[in-house]
Amino acid sequence: MPVLPCDPACCPLCGRANGCPRVAASPGTADCWCSALTISAQTLAQIPAPCRGVACLCPACAQGGNGAPDRPA
């Protein structure tokens, strides 16, 4: 089953679960683990425009190691 392009619980680059605590809690109540990372501009540029600010990257994609995507690019 394909992942919706901007599912807040899934990485917009690979479709894997992103582990964002904001999805598990009420929005704005917890900082995401990714807020402590520096994510490269090249990686951020790969996020589809409609998903920016909607869905966090997974740890692998945030660190630039996207690996095999779970959905077609």
N, C-alpha and C positions, 0 to 999 in steps of 0.2 A: 504494500500500500504506500503510495507516494506521500511525502511529508508536505504539508501546506507551506507555501513560501515564507510565511512569517509566523509560524507557530512559536510563541514565546518560550516554549520548553525545549525547542530544538535549535541546533546550530544552523544558521542560514547558509553555511558553506557545504556541510557534509550531511546534515539531517540527523546527526546523533544527538542524544540528550545533552544539554549544555550545563546541567547542574546549577542553574541560577536560583538562588534562594528567593528572589523576588517573585518567581513563578509560584513557589510553594507557599509563600506568605502573601499578605496583602501588599499590593504595589506600594513602593516607597517605604516599607518598614524594615528592609534589610539591604545592606550593600551586597552586591554580587562579588564573588571571588575575583572576577576579571577586573574590577576597579583598581586593584592593587598592581596590575600588570601594565607594562608598556607594550602595546601591540603595534607592530610595524604599519606604516602608512600603506605599504603594498598589500598587506593582509586586509586592512580595513577597506581598501579600495575594491576588494573582491566581493564585499557584502552588497547584495542587490539593494538599490536605493529604497524600495518600499519596506525593507526589513531593518534599515538603520534606525537604532533607537527603540526597536521593537523586540528583537531577539538577540541574545548574547551568543557569542561563539563558544564552542566546546573548548576544553583545555588544549586538546591537540591542535586545533586550528588556530587558537589564540597564540600559540607558541610557534606557529608557522609550519607545523608538521601535519598538514591536512590528511595525509594517508589516503586510503582508498575511500572515495565518497560513497555514501549509502544511497545516493540518488544521482541521476545524470546531471552533469554540469550544464 
